[in-house]
């Protein structure tokens, strides 16, 4: 079993929706549109498309065997 810490990717939306539906988390709301927006903001932040004052970063831990976060 192996794990890797990495930046969030668009493909993670489903796993994050499942996680957010199981817990009440302030930073991970159970709302697909909000999650999509947060993921895109993180992707744009890592790619340098946003000013530093607007950057937000999401990291996930991926199970490399199951290919899920």
C-alpha positions as CSV (number, residue, x, y, z in Angstrom):
1,X,0.0,0.0,0.0
2,X,1.4,3.4,-1.0
3,X,0.3,7.0,-0.5
4,X,1.3,10.2,-2.1
5,X,0.5,13.8,-1.1
6,X,-0.3,15.9,-4.1
7,X,-2.3,18.9,-5.3
8,X,-6.0,18.3,-6.0
9,X,-7.0,17.5,-9.6
10,X,-10.3,17.7,-11.4
11,X,-10.6,13.9,-11.3
12,X,-10.8,14.1,-7.5
13,X,-14.3,15.6,-7.4
14,X,-16.2,12.4,-6.9
15,X,-14.0,11.2,-4.0
16,X,-14.2,14.6,-2.4
17,X,-18.0,14.7,-2.7
18,X,-18.2,11.3,-1.0
19,X,-15.9,12.5,1.8
20,X,-17.8,15.8,2.3
21,X,-21.1,13.9,2.5
22,X,-19.8,11.8,5.4
23,X,-18.5,14.7,7.6
24,X,-19.5,18.3,8.3
25,X,-16.3,20.2,7.3
26,X,-16.1,23.9,7.0
27,X,-13.4,23.8,4.2
28,X,-15.0,20.9,2.4
29,X,-18.7,21.6,1.9
30,X,-21.1,19.0,0.6
31,X,-22.0,21.1,-2.5
32,X,-20.7,20.0,-5.9
33,X,-20.6,23.5,-7.4
34,X,-18.6,24.9,-4.5
35,X,-16.2,21.9,-4.6
36,X,-15.7,22.4,-8.3
37,X,-15.0,26.1,-7.7
38,X,-12.5,25.3,-4.9
39,X,-10.7,22.7,-7.0
40,X,-10.4,25.1,-10.0
41,X,-9.1,27.9,-7.7
42,X,-6.5,25.5,-6.3
43,X,-5.4,24.4,-9.8
44,X,-5.2,28.0,-10.9
45,X,-3.2,28.9,-7.8
46,X,-0.7,26.1,-8.4
47,X,-0.3,27.1,-12.0
48,X,0.4,30.8,-11.1
49,X,-2.8,32.1,-12.8
50,X,-4.0,34.0,-9.7
51,X,-2.5,36.8,-7.7
52,X,-1.0,35.6,-4.5
53,X,-3.7,37.4,-2.5
54,X,-6.3,35.2,-4.1
55,X,-4.5,31.8,-4.0
56,X,-6.0,28.8,-2.2
57,X,-4.3,25.4,-2.2
58,X,-5.9,22.0,-1.7
59,X,-3.7,19.0,-1.1
60,X,-5.0,15.4,-1.1
61,X,-3.6,12.1,0.0
62,X,-4.0,9.5,-2.7
63,X,-3.9,5.8,-2.2
64,X,-1.8,4.9,-5.2
65,X,-3.0,1.3,-5.4
66,X,-6.7,2.2,-5.3
67,X,-6.1,5.5,-7.2
68,X,-8.5,7.3,-4.8
69,X,-8.2,10.1,-2.4
